[in-house]
Amino acid sequence: MKIKSFVWYWLAMACFVVGLLYGMGLEGSFQTGGTVSDGAFITAMVLILLAVFFARLGFYAADQEKKRSKKVHQQPRNTVKSGRKAG
């Protein structure tokens, strides 16, 4: 079963939004003088990088879907059909 491109796009958007929200929480605690742990920062960055990775997978899946749809045999449009054999 192949994963469709829109699924990869939704995963990318979800990771990106969660990563940005997590980063905004870190920024808020930094501004109020709280401590920012390395693990929290790494988690936000990993989520944003996962979003980029999922987006790239979505672009690849979209290209593959386009290639698969073009593989269906279609009649060439620039040829002339003739009822008799040339000879």
C-alpha positions, 0 to 999 in steps of 0.5 A: 500500500502506497501512502498518498502525498496528502497524508505526508503533507498533513503529517508535515503540517502537524509536526510543524505546528506542534514544533512551532507551538513547542518553540513558542512555549520555550520562548515564553519561558525564556522571556519570563526568566524560566529555565530552558532545558536542552531536551525541550529545545532539541524536541522543538527542532526535531519536530520542525526537521521532521516536518521538512522531511515529511514535506519532501516525502510528500513531494516525492509521493506526488511525483510518483502519483503523477508518473503512475497516472501517465503510465496508462496507455493513451492514443497518440494524438499527433498521428494519422490513422489510416485504414490501409497499409502503406506499401 
